[in-house]
Amino acid sequence: MRAAGLSVVTAVAAVTALTAVTGCASKSDAKDGERVIGVTATDSTCETSRKEISAGHVELAVENKGSKVTEVYLLFPDDRIVSERENIGPGTKQRVTAEVKAGEYRIACKPGMKGDGIRQTLKVTGGSTAARDPRLDQAVAAYRAYAQTQADETLPKVAVFVAAVKAGNVEAAKKAYAPSRIGWERTEPVAESFGTIDPKVDVRADGLESGQKWTGWHRLEKALWQDKKIGAEEKTLADQLVTDLTDWQKRVGKAVITPTSMANGAKELLDEVATGKVTGEEERYSHTDLVDFKANVEGAQQSYELLKPVAKENDAALVTELDKQFAALEALLDKYRPNKTSYEFTSYDKVGAAGRKELSDAVNALAEPLSKLAAAVAK
């Protein structure tokens, strides 16, 4: 997960916003330039070139003129994420494509990638939209089923992990820890879009908000690998993990998913790899980062493969490059597991600086063309 999440809001507001904006958004008949919103971020400001736009595809043209790395979000009123782009370095530009229905939204810049961000309101009016390619509707339906399956299959694996924790069996809990996270890591952007669940189950110690109690997988990871003991508090936290993940499982079917959110989510998964797995920060106690790494890549590839028929028709060169870079990254990951059908990877603390750089370079080589996938399916 990212180091710090956006603020938590009420479930009532979430339901209201979902009712207002859920549905198929598609290409507007407006000229391309009329669909772009300039976002200028500094260390203390977030300026947008438009405060109002008609429904359909929208592109955020982001420029970071500050001295800090920033993130830019397009948010529903209740803080659920429509689209985002992380790790926008000083002096750099990024483009983010999304789909919006009529309603009110927020554009937020997060200098230093911390806090709730500096926000601007965006009003989306009605407007004519062209019929969406039915293949994209099929892709959304297939991805929704995929995300639900991952959630459904995660709960039994978590049950094994939790049973070991509650039995006080440190070694059994260690063995069950990484497998219990695979489904979550494959579909993390969907989970993060809810806003409230991710901070409960996947936050690291350095990502806690002021006054937030540390719960979830990584709190238990620390107990198992660093503290090497399981106490009454850990057993309670294990039960809480099941409760929170069951909430996630029930809510996956209500997630707002569009072709562009699938494409942006694939890029977000690569960002997760770049900022947490490659650096070794995500699984800092267990060093099971490569398991998460593999799951993130699988999740990104699932979105890509579902969108690929339309993307290939609109940008064949991009698809050729993505096929090449996905294959290269998968081959590189296979070097760190003796059995290509298993999820038993080399402990990440055994991967030296040269190996980590090689992994980082491969992630960056894939992330750059993957950032263009949303625009390719929105053409």
Steps between C-alpha positions, in 0.01 A plus 500: 500500500604865473669654802200704612135487394238766452261582782219260593139606440160367592340204331183702445686749284659216307163351413363839393797567273487152353137549407579833337796399286493129431445395140661491160695809407633519151654723236372849469429655162704803605839570349797344681628833631167565668540180703829603665530658843837650582615432857794705628637371830747672728603433859210712625248535217292293258364707214265365234427654160131405515240485772232347278490245221237285329467126565719254314871440482720757667875535501699664779816661365710523815814706546691499828665841542583435865812361668329189641376180339122526476190291428187614319156348557160531336257420781133442557354731770541224760874457421467182299755509222393544139859517377842591631863539409773460760870590508491809279847641546593869517514657156321208333169459321248215497165438330213311659190390309171426680126468437248716686122523520311814601563602859751674722858382536827609660843534346763464773876555493707346779844664523738266676234229449362563849175621653162558339636717222424848368163481327304664225136433416409370154139513385404251230186587310283274282598479138477271205724196494567260218409135541783306662662210319317190633837326534587748773179422685594133478847582634351683797266211577784249478726709720226544759460121510878464531516745791217320678667163450824633648314625806306175536817292477688721743274439799576125536874572478466770762310254718802267493731787594273621780453149640878466532527839670224417747662164573824682581683307228755751372651276231165394357385864496817603316437234237140611448572875501608569139242271332224678692592829328509393133137573408513836673820600320359399161203735536635765735372803304142374543550463875667840527212664312273445802726716718412343836622140475858531376621704803363230729654195337808603301654805666866503601627667815624806308162541330292547814299819531515693827308306766443196276538159663726263309302196385515255212750274330814705557439541873483121522801466270706701747388280789594182316835593351639776721341440840484123441201458726123501496310656788139567585500824301622326185224240530242778526653674199481176305124486556474864396685421176234243412224749578655772285574269207149360512380860466725535194366176353141624533576839346700393194182449299403864562828648381482761223697341216546645151739417216721796590499415870614150405782643291599753765478228764752293305740794508431549872601140565833566329538812715439280806785278386732793437435676831464205735609165367820591311618709793424225754280732705174307464604176668782642709480228768411188300685590178223336298494799263540291185173316571319836513701614196382201297138549607507871408635418153239228452223741592632763260527245222144379558366852440722541197400170338130583538549843340750380242263439204383862500844639583656305213248640256570856618877477560664183367852625575412551867365146529815358341714685753282397794511134397878522482545670838251277687685193367838643598387578855338159544820329380704705745274408791529133407871519578405535867281191534613140443152385403318720249162372617556595865508823696809409697748773410847587619493699822542861391778571746705251296457705181801726464527855372563388141196271503279771647613747236425248227150451640451876533609559140258233375212653698576845361523362146147359537351790696575761234296341216239375749430862594368543143250213513210710631536747217514215248169351613339845521562585135 
